Amino acid sequence: MSTHDEIAGTYEVSPAAGYAGDVAPTAAWKILSERKDAVLIDVRTRPEWNYVGVPDLETLAKKPALLEWQVFPSMQVNPDFVTALSGACTDKEAPLLFLCRSGVRSAAAAKAMTAAGYSRCLNVTDGFEGPLNAEAKRGAAGGWKAAGLPWRQT
């Protein structure tokens, strides 16, 4: 059984092009809870971590890895992202769960790490805050926070 099949067979994973798949925030929490080797990588920017909040994995005896995919304020793709994450996460079979604001930057990061040889890169759909609602606001329509998962302000 391939590594993708093992993850997809155990957890609810939707197929995706270029990486192992997409998971809902609650599935991401389950993977992080059940897999000691699973790592959550929050690819948002420093201002987002500071002012919007970060996932709180304390009850799992884990911390999210905080590594900008796009560097604030220029929002250019971080040229050191793959090198930095590869240095911090050397197990290429470990489930890496990527999280951003709404699921777009994290999908790009998952693709980049898959291209670097990591076989279990998963994108957390709807990200930390979810998509815009009818009032053009985030936070109620989906994402980590709306799913009621632990988070904190820094």
N, C-alpha and C positions, 0 to 999 in steps of 0.2 A: 504494500500500500504506500503510495507516495505521501510525502509530508502534507501536501495540500489536502489529499483525501482524508488523512487522519484528523486534521483540524476540522475540515468541512463535515466529516462524518460524525464528529462529536458535538460540534457547536453549530448554531445557525449562521452559516456563511453564505452570502450571495456572491455569485461569480462576478469577477471584474477583469478588465483587460490590463495586463501588465503587472499584476500582483495577485496574492493569494485570495483576496476577496474583501467584501464589505461586511461589517458586523454592526448591529445596533448597539447603542451604549450599554444596554443591559447584558447583551451577550459579551461585550468587552469586559464588563465587570466580572462575569462568570469565568471567563478565561483567566483573568488576572487573579481571581480567587482560587481557582483550581490548579493552575499551572505555576509552580515556583519559578520557572524560567521565563514566564511572560513579562514583558516590559511595556509600559505605557509611555509613549513619546509624544509630548505636547509640543507641536511645532509652531505655535502661535508666537507673537512677538512679546518682548519684555513688557511693554505697556499693557498688553492684554492680560498677561499673568498678574501684573500688579494691580490693575484697576477692575478687571472683570472677574478674576479668581482663577483657581487651579483645582484640578481633581485632587481629592484627599484620599490617599490610599493607606493611611495610617493603620486602619483596622486590619489591613492585609500585610502589615509590616513591610510595606513598600513605599517608594516615592516615585512620582512620575519624573522621567527625564525631560528636562526643559531645554529644547534646542530649536532656535528659530530656523524655519525653512526659508523665509524671506526676512532680511535684516531691516529692522526699523531704523531710521525713517525712510530710507530710499526704497524699501520693499523689493530690492533686487534679490534674486535667489542667492542664498548663502553658499559661496563657493567652497566652504569648508564643511558643509553639512555631512556628506557621506564619509569623509575622513574622520571627523569628530565622532560620529555615531559608531563607525566601525571600530574605532579605538576603545569606545566605552562598552560596546556590545560585541564581543568576539565570537559568541556562539551563533553561527549562521543558521541553525535549526530552531532557535528560540522564537516563540511567537512575539512579533513586534507589532504593537497596536498603535497606530498613528492617529492623533487627534488635533484638530484645528478649530476654528470658530464654527464652520458649517460643513466641513467635509471635503473641500476642494484642495486646499494646500496639503492636507494630510494624504490625499490620494496621490498627489505628485511626489510626496516624500516616500510613500510606500513603493511607487514605481521605481524611484531612484535607488532605493535600498535593494529591491528585487534585482535590478540590473547589476548591483554590486555583489550579488551572490547569496543574498538572504532569502530563504525559501518560504518563510511564514510571515510575510508582511500583510497586515490587515488594516484597512481604513475604517475608522469609527464614523459611521454615517451620521449626518446631521451635526457632527462635532460637539463642541462644548455648549454652544448657545442655540443651535438649530437655525432653520431658515427664517426668513422674514415672514411675519404674519400679515393679515390684511391691513393692519395699522403701520406697517413698515417697521416693526420692532421684532427683535429676536428674544428668545428665552421661553416662550410659551408653547411653540408649535413642535418642538422636538429638541433632541440633543441631550447631553449629559445632565445638565441642570434640570431640564423639564422631566427627565426620567426619574428624578428624585435621588440620584446617586450623590455620594458625599463630595463636597467641594468646600473650599475655604478661600477667603480673601487673604492676600499676603500683605 
